[in-house]
């Protein structure tokens, strides 16, 4: 059991570090080949910050642990909105100016509704997974097209400034891209093994481990990048990380995992976890409805409410575990 705890800690640390190197290498490589800053922010950084969730869920599904795969995806969405946005807004209220982000908010709400509709039957079939992946591909194409139509955008400007900081020689960029991806694979395997061993040792379901420990661990890149971006005044990047990550998780992460191995899920996933995820997404949409032409803001009070929701949800999960063992 001690070895399993060490594996989880080591796996999470290596996962976060390798994801950061992968994002930096990918962004610098894309910039070298002339990719526009907005495209890098929406695609390269979006994929990179969600790479831990993708690799962990794909590996868990291939090993027959659907609870970890699904819990990681949905738990990361809950963590992103309630914990990360909550903490970020408490540190520095988030002002929003990008037109692209305002369009992504209602899209994320609709995508969440699609995920809930699929879960009502209690499983994710390969057909469901393919639908998610097709929708993901269509949304990425449409979002990129919409973003590139506007010559000036707050997210593009902030991303251009950030890319100047990440600038590095092409050889070093490619090196970190390859090494970061390889270490993502290795650290994910270590993390999943340790999490499964702990779950079995304490009689906790794979789902709860996925919703808590693994979800928080794989969301650490979003936490770090959002807090840093908000402190720098790059508010659109801070919110863009969250919206992009949640779209990736709901569509691509679940889609890839379901395509690898169809997943049967218990009723608690729909009645508890999906309900919380949908409520948080809807609350973010309602907050974001104020994002008019002159911008909007997620203030500290709303950040505190989001953080309270996360702590209450986590406490409830822990309570159900101890209640079941009593």
Steps between C-alpha positions, in 0.01 A plus 500: 500500500789736576634440150158593357497835687853573377389411145206744517713786636784435256259446211314826568820703536647358181167540320474871582863571412491306172171668399661841554803404287272352232292819479808724486667287233182467294419872512855603409511249213164617366610864521820413310292358214286813483181393679294806613503572877122455534523157336787401729301608805184317401648181353859440614465629856148356523620153404810534717324595823249219443767246404521357856125430503513348152792268568383392847141430388609319184740281699240432771239402239743267322574328833131453581465777761209707363439665838840669490456595133158661546565632851818669378317679215192615691691556823746723312210708365364547852847582628566746216187706561451476875857475632722662236271783390401553864860529621602710198212746548579530873861588421409741221148559359487380139409758236384354168531675164550230235207449263618141446457411869149645512399269218658199671290540817163406343675231295639343819149505648359316196787248502434428868132439414611252229721315751211481749266367231750225412547402866129455567521140371778412744777438248724660240498286184745525212226675302465757780878543500509554123223761527705686763812491283314617189342787694844585640654511153217715366518742793876537475474579128220752556667667799831536319325645194304745713811605692714556193232711329564781750831673454501640854403292803595528868592132524724525193680805639559337838618179335748689282652657812520162671668341196774762513576380853500133390726564199782246459717358219322251275720205602427557866130544425480168312704330773256608773202412282623141457638453852192661658266267311707191589506592869125564490453138396734364766366714784140417409571128520665545841209713625225265382673197652541674837142630501352158423709338774389761757136467397510123537695518826251733671188363334435831321351495152712590198240768425557687829879484455457635148266780615732617778871418507555445128265780391681754717840368396433512127346849540812647661631635163175697460524625860858621456445661159171667601635649824818622329302644207257681732784651706659625176169655397451244220141436603380357169772233510398414859136437403592360159706226669192389696248514217734330257595230749137421584408469132799270447412290806130460421545424131853381423604335829173308549479436124849349478450290815160375379637416156777293659266319740122553537418603858217388726435758772297488819193720555695721745703640210188647341310582821794650690808584294335601174245706692778691680697548179191624314403738783851650511510537121160668505613733777804594294275565202275722713802691631635526147169630368616840627793491256377769263691701246683694771598189693400339827657377821501198731538671838633374833153428642419273206844342537429427868164344410664275239771391746237424766314283251817301432578448869140392568500253210834349606383473861185321382707252296725426798192465721346241269822298506517489881125444520524197274785354706323552835 
